[in-house]
């Protein structure tokens, strides 16, 4: 098992970014990479764009690959994708999928972490997590939605296989695979050896004000089809029943409502030997907080290996 840093706070003095999904600027990158490596990560999850705004091609991304690998932090996952079932977004999303697959191959990432998310409308109900509904989710999806997305994704998966890239489909809000049953259904329709599920339990937990399923039941159901890549974050749920809404606070892995000792045991029992991608905090000191999360999950993994 490898441990990737899916950082979500782009902060390294004097630079800070609005959300944190891009690498820090080039003049600060070497010192940032050194710090991340010191925490104990094996690699990074990065976005499918050149971090410095350059055109993405074999030369520029090849240079980025050499920089990351030279620091001991190769790209273990690349983020990309988009909704393939919605006619408004399918063609644009298909092009993004193609670009992300090629980017993953250039940067040497074994996995494209792909989502099937449709951009949500912030003025309509279901835009935020913890609501009564989730826009463009599985509850309102039709059989045609699944068929349409699967028909587009199969040749994309074949192209990825030709380039030596696996695809991990992320269970995510605002997509037709937002729960365990929906992910299992869609995986059966794809039927490609290089496609697996990224069972992001945080996305399942904060999907609705009342969770549709427990984290334990979800991971047991998804573990057999989740062999390559796994997003992990933890949350504390604050339910406001009078408003039929829930608020979720992201915390360190060992402090939230999701039991990652149980979850990792379920994944290991199903044969998981892929990449555990720690989804970092979005506020505060990410190195102290994410470093503690990594230390916790590495210790759990060590204990489980001894038990086996």
Order of alpha helices (4+ residues) and beta strands (2+ residues): beta-beta-beta-alpha-beta-alpha-beta-alpha-beta-alpha-beta-alpha-beta-alpha-alpha-beta-beta-beta-alpha-beta-alpha
